[in-house]
Amino acid sequence: MSPLPPGEIFQGSLFLKKESFILKANNFQLPKRGLSVLFGPSGSGKTTFLRSLSGLEKDVEGHFNFGEGLNNSQNHSIPLHKRNIGYVFQGGGLFPHLNVHENLKFGLKRSKEKSHFSYDFIIRWFKLEKLLKRKTETLSGGEKQKVAIARTLLQAPNVLFMDEPLTGLDRESKLEVMKLIGELKEVFQGPIFMVTHSFEELKRLADFVFYMEKGAIKYLGSLLEAMNDFKGPLIEKMGGGEVGSVLEGVVKNHLKEDALTAVDIGGVNIICPQINQELGQKVRILIEANQVALMEAKPERATFLNALKVKITEVKTLNQTSVLVGLKLLGGSSSWPLYSRVTLKSFNFLRLSCGQVWIATIKATSL
């Protein structure tokens, strides 16, 4: 991880032995800003580390605190909300004997100081107007998670923990809650730490990535660093159809008649399906590696709308039949890499190698 200025990080070391599992997080650094994703295989210690950071695990050894203005996470005798810590549990953790309005008011009453967001603002932002009188048992999974996050924000936390907030949601609900979390990280004044197993959630939401295995932090870095690290765990673990690119840019133009949007990626335009964002808004585009084809030259007539000049920077054999090709966009200033997955037969036939310049083609409908 590229060093952050001392004023922008939390530091600590934590050790926990829990039956046969050992958490050993030595001399770690956490960003004081943005959304950090804890990622790794099941049983790697992501939730245990999150609970240890928040102070929910009691037998943790070592030291860690959230610095000036944020109370020590290891003071177990003081409830989370009195330490300005917000925690969204798996499944939401709503009170079944209270309706939505009462659950939200409970969060507001527990706030130690004035909330960063007013009750009325939260209701409008999360579109909860029609849910206020409903019992929580009647809510869908997505609705429960929206209420749980809203209730936590009303507690006025300075740091926010979310333990797999999108697990178990249907596709439509997942996208809705993911959009809310994306908006939240842009306006929340403190750090957000989130556990997930999903590559999609990581690529859409993360500013920083913590990769864990067997109770230890194996990798820390920004998402940009992780996506550029061809030998790092993020690229290494993205197998099958999950191999893909993240490109970050701003909305440049809406082609309303064609239901398309042009996104400026560091001076290079990419056409994608219409995005419901204002001009100049920062957005991320996810591109599956198997949707990126390489051509020697841009054809005059074709069905794809994106033909981008690229240079091969890395190659990696994925299996006996396919190769992952790392590409750099030319003609702009973007540092975000693009990936193409090609068959070994095509790789050998075209004699692809680092330094070559090609045209990367992407269908707008694949974005």
Secondary structure, 3 states (H helix, E strand, C coil): CCCCCHHHEEEEEEEEEECCEEEEEEEEEEECCCEEEEECCCCCCHHHHHHHHHCCCCCCEEEECCCCCCCCCCCCCCCHHHHCEEEECCCCCCCCCCEHHHHHHHHHHCCCCCCCCCHHHHHHHCCCHHHCCCEHHHCCHHHHHHHHHHHHHCCCCCEEEEECCCCCCCHHHHHHHHHHHHHHHHHCCCCEEEECCCHHHHHHHCCEEEEEECCEEEEEEEHHHHHHCCCCHHHHHCCHHHCEEEEEEEEEEEEHHHCEEEEEECCEEEEEECCCCCCCCEEEEEEEHHHEEEECCCCCCCCCCEEEEEEEEEEEECCCCEEEEEEEECCCCCCCCEEEEEEHHHHHHHCCCCCCEEEEEECHHHC
